[in-house]
């Protein structure tokens, strides 16, 4: 199947060709024709499956056809304000009236969607896409809204602010997209979403994308859609077969940091994302890695939007080799150079593990995902394995073997014995130290070599917080 066979507008096809796209992914092959036909959709697909194009391509096609049918003319809100000033009148801000609204859970994902939209719509007339996000200066947001953009990409909280102040009018809205709907509900945005949906026309086309369509997400989707087409993508990517996953057990904090140091020296590593449980850990580890000579930076929710944008730009340009982040970055980073993901701390929810490791192995590339785990977290590993319906191999590194050995398990994800490995403290927490790249002997053996499940780390993050 080709993009031409999907019936897309010539200007959209030209942009896809210029961007190097050759054939649609499974979710695009099903969603794009349905979107062009105006169908509401409930789509369950994995991160990295091409879902942004799945909802944006049919929308751009629709706007391109409308532009062909309408004569050129009309003025933007910004032009009208400038004319008022020229006449000596006080300009009055008129509410923006977007034709399409895309709701996302995080700022990073919103910016990624906007960037992709600019790429897909590069050869279209009169189509503007802007992001309205928390952390962005208010005057800048007003400037963006003054352009009366056709496509608005926003996080729910900030969008509500502009709705209540009368800066946005959804009376002309044609398409509503909820991207990563499950994540938005996890973050407590359900009331905001319900309020936003209530302010949109009932004639809108609604497309909801989520990792799961069960439970609260499914109930909400049924309420806001009309006779939706349900698309559930099940492929080899569901098990991340292009991502080599493994677990390394560690004895204590010092052992964990020596392990991290070794992993970051892997000659096959281009760029890596390290996930931590707290913002403080992200800042501290990034600082210590920089002191050790690694090109590292932190990314978390307490950072100003400008700083976050500069960090992501540096990552995309290859200026940053190691990004240390909290889960705010798990959904929304699409950088081809990320070859490794390291879970310095396991995620709180098993679903977030999938989105974390999905930062590598994008678009069919190979990737490596390593989790550094102590015995107190062994049940968390089992929960993740049950969620992804596969076992994660437990490996050791020669010279960095953990001191304790865990009980063996069966080869069935839901059938192994838990084992007596819930307690113990493998040693006094050590300092976070990293040797500089190139200094000291390189340890022999692969960081991903096979070996028995071993180790116990004790309460390392608590002791770090006390320092």
N, C-alpha and C positions, 0 to 999 in steps of 0.2 A: 504494500500500500504506500502511496505517496501523498504529500500534502495537496498536490493538485487534484487528486481524486476526492478530497474532502469538500471541494467546492468553494475554497477560500477566494477572496477578492485578489485581483492581480497585485495590488500594492502590498498586501500582506505576504503573498507568496514571494515577492521580490525581496522583502526584508528577511524572510526565512532563508532564502537562498544566499543572500549576502552574509548571513550569520552562520552559514555552514550546516543548517538543518537539512537533512535528507529525507527522513521518513518519520512518521509519527510514532510515539510510544503507544502501548496498549491503551492507556487511559485517554490519550489524545484521540486515538482512532475511534473511540466510542463517544467521547464527550463533545468533540468539535461538531460533528454533524447534528447531534441533538441540540447543541447550543445554537447553531445556525437556524434550526427549525423552531427555536423559541421555547423548547421544553424546559420545565423546571427539572432540576437534577439533585439527587443525593449520591455523592461519590465517595467511596472508601478506597483510598490508594495510599501507598507508602510514600514517605518523603523521598525526593530524588526521582520520582516517577514522571515528572514533567507536567504536574498538575497546574502550574501557573499558566502555561500555554494552553492547557485544556479549557480554562475558562476565559482567558484573555483573547485568544485567536477568534472565537466566534463573535465576541463583543466588538472587536476591531473590524471584523468583516461587516457587521451590521452597521457600524458608524461610517465605514467607507462607502457602502451602498447608499446610505442616507445622504452623504456628501455629494455623491454623483447626481442624485436626484434633486438637490437643492442648489439654487444659484448662489454664487459668492456674494458676500455682503454682510451687513450687520457689524456691530461694534462690541468690543469686550467691555466688561464693567470698568476696567482700568482706563480704557479710552474715554468712556463717558465721564469719569471723574476728572481726567485731564482737561476735557472740554469745558467742564464746569469751572475749573480753576481759571482757564483762559478767559472765560466770560466774567470773571470776578465774583463768581458765586461760590458758596461753600459746598464743596462736593459731599454728596450723600452716598454712603456705602449701600449698595444693593446686594441682597443675598445671592450667593452663588447657587446655581441650579445645575448640579451635575446630572449626567445621563446614566452614569454607572458608579456604584459604590462598592468597594472591596474592603471588608473588615478583616483585620489580622490581629493576632494576640500580642505581637511584639513590634517594636520599632524597626528592628533589623529585617524582619520579614516584610514589613510594609515598604521599606526602601528597596528591598530586592524585587518585589512585585513591580514597583514603579520603574526601576531600571530595566526590567524585562519588557515592560510595556513600551518604553521609549524605543527599545530595540525592535520589537515587533511592528511598531507603528511608525518607523523611521521615514517611510515614503507616503504617509497619509497626509491629507490636507485637514487643517482645522481640528486636530485632535491633541489635547493636552492632558497629561496625567500628572497629578501632584500628590504629595504625601503630607498629611496633617497628623503630627505626632506630639506626644508629650515630650517635654525637654527642648522643643524647638522654640526660639524666640517668638513672642506673640506678633510683633510687627512683621516678621517674615511670613508667618502664617496668613496674616491679613493680605499681604502682598500676593501670595499664591492664590488665595480665594478671589482676589480682585480680577484675576484672569478668567474667571468663570469657567473652570476646567470641565471638560466632558467626563473625565475619569478622576474619581477621588479615592485615594487609598488611605485608610485611617485606622488608628487604634480606637477602641470604643470610648474610653474615658475622655480623651481630648475632643472627639467628635461631638459628644454630648454637650461639652462646654460651648461649642460654636452653635449647635442647634438651639440651645436655650437662650443664647444672646442674639438670635435672629440672623446669624451670618451665613447660614446654609438653609436652603429651601429644597426639599426633595419632591416637589410637586411634578417635576419633569423626569424623575428617575425611571429608567427603563430596565435596568439590570442591577440586581443585588447579589453579591457573592460573599459568603462566609468562608474564609480560608482558615484551616486548622481550627475548626469549630470546637473540637474536643478540648483543645488547649485553652481556648477562650473561656469555656465553661469551667475548666480546672482552676483558672485564675480568678473566678468569681465575677465574670462579666455578663452573666445571664440576664440580670435585670436591665443592664445597659443595652444589651442586644434586643430585648423585648421592646424597650422604649424606642430604639432606632427603627425597628421594623414597623412599629405602630405608626410612625411618621412617614412611611413610604406608601406609594399608591398600590392598591390591590392588583392593578394590571401589570405590575412588574414581573420580570422573569427572575426566578430565584435559583441560585446554584450553591449548594452546600458541600464543602469538601472536609473530610475528617478521616482520622485513622480508624475510627470505629463508628458504626451507625447504630449501636446498641444503647440501651438505657436512656439517660437524660438527653443525650445528643439526638438519638432517634426520635424521641417524643417531641423535642423542639422542632426538628426538621419537618415532621409531619404537620405541625401547626402552621408553619410559615411557607410551605410549598403547596402547589396544586398539581395533583396527578403526576408526581415526580417520576422520572426515569431513575431507577436505582442501578448504579454501576459499582461493582465490587471487583477490584483488580487483584487476582491471585496469580502470582508468577514466581519464578525462581528467586526474584529479588526479595520476596517476603522473608526469606531466611538469610538475606544478605550474603548470598553465596559468593559474591565478589569481594567480601570483606573477611579477612582472616581474623577471627576473634580468639582471645585467650585470656585466662586469669592467671595472675601471679600472686601467691600469698606472701605476705611480708611479716617479719617478726616485730618490728617496732618502727617508730617514725624515722630513725636514722636509716634503717634498712630500706624503708620505702623511698627515701630520697636518693640513696645510692642506686636503687633500681631505676628511678626516674632518670637520673644522670646517665645511666647506661643506655636506656631506651632512646634518649635524645641524641646519642652518638651513633645511632644506626645509620650506616652509609646509604641505605635505601630511603631514608627520610628526606623529603623535600620540605614540607611544612607540617606542623602538628598543632592540634588543639588539646589542651589539658583542661579537664573539667574538675572544678572544686565545688564543695558544698556551700561555702560562704564567700562573700565579697572580700572579707579581710584576708582569707587565704589566697584568693586570686591575686590581690595586690602584693602580698608578701612573697609568694612564690615567683611572680613575675620580676619583682625587684631583685631577688636573690639569683635568679637565672641571668639577669642582665649583668650583675656583678661577676658572675662566673663566665661571662663572655658570650652568652647566647643572645640572639636578637629576639627579645621577648616583650610582650605587652599584655596588660590585663584588659578584660572587658566584662562589665557588670552593670547592674541597674542604677547604681549611685553616680555613675559618670554622666557628665553633661553630654547632650546629644552631639554637640560639635566634636567633643573628644572621642565619642564612640565612632562617629563617621571617619575621623582621621585614622583611628586604629584599624577599622575595616578596610579603608583605602590602602593603608600600609600593608595589610595582609594580602590584598588582591595584587598589589604591585610587587610582592615578594620581599619587601623591606623588613617585614616581620616574619621570623621563621617559626616562632612558638607563641601561640595565643593561649593565655590562661584565663578561663572564663567560667562563669556560673551558667545555669541553665537558660538564662536570658538569651544566650547565643545558640542554643541547641536547635532552634527552628528559625532559620533565616539567613544562615551563612552558606553561600554557594561559591566556593573557591576551588577551582580544579587542582591547585597545587597541594591541597591537604591530603597527605598520604597516610598520616597516623592520627588516631584519636587515643588519648590516655585518660581513663577514668581514675584520677587521683583519689576521688571519693566516689562511691557508688551513688547513683541518683536515688531520690526518695521514692519515686514511682517507677515501676518497671517500664511503663510506656516511654518515659524520658530516656531510658537506655537506648531504645530504638532510634530516637531522634538524635541523640548524641552521636552514636556511631555512624549515623547517616550523613555526618559532615564529611566523611571520607567515602571513597568508592562511588563518587558521583558520576552519573551518565555512563554507567558501564565500566568505569575504571576500577582498578584494584585498590584495595585499602587494607589497613591493619588497625585493629581496635584492641587495646590492652587495658585490663582492669586490675588495679592494685588493691588487694583485698586482705582484710584480717579475718581471723576466725569468728570474731563477734558478728561479722557481716555475712557469714556463710549462708544463712537463711535468705538474705537478700539476693544472693546469687541464684539460689534455687527458685525464688519468685520470678526473677528475670528469665530463667531457663523455661519455666512453665509458660510464661507469657509469649516467648518467641518460639516455643515448642521445639527446642533443640538444646543439646548440651554444649556448654562452652568448655573447650579443652583447658586443662590446668597445666601450665608449663613452668619450667625452672630455668634459670640462667646459671651456667657453670661459674662457680666462684661467688655466686649470690644466692645459694640455696637457702631456703628457710630452715629453721631448726626443728620445727614440729611437723608431724605427719598426720593428715586427716584420714578418716575412714574411707574405704573405697565405696563406689556406688555402681549401680547397674548402668547399662547403656541406653535406658529408656528415660526420656525427659520427665515422665510422671511416675516412675516406678522405682527410684533408688531409695536405699535406706538413708535416713537423715544423718546417722553417725553421731558419735559422741564428740562433737567439736564445737560446742557452744561457748566454752569458757576459757579462761587463761589469759595471762598477760606475758607476752614473750620477752619483755625486757623494758628497761627504763627508756622513755621517749628521748630521742636524741635531737640534736640541732639540725635545722634544715641547711645542709651544706652541699654545694655542688662544685666539683672541680672544673677548672676552666678547660674548654675544648682544646685538645692537643697536648695537655699536660698530663703526665703520668702514663703508665702502661694501659693499653686497652685490654679489657677483659676478654678472655677467649670464650668461644661458644656463642651460639645465636641467642638473641633475646627471646626468641620464639620457639626454642627447642622443647621437645616433649619431655615430660617427666611426671613424677607422682604429685598428687595434690598434697601440699605441705604448707606449714607456717601458721603463725598467730601473731597479731600485731598489737593487741591490747587497745587501750583507749588513747589513740594518738591525737585525734583532732581536739579532744578536750584539753590535753596537756599543752597543745600548741596555743590554744586560746588563753591559757594562763600566763604565757610568757609576755 
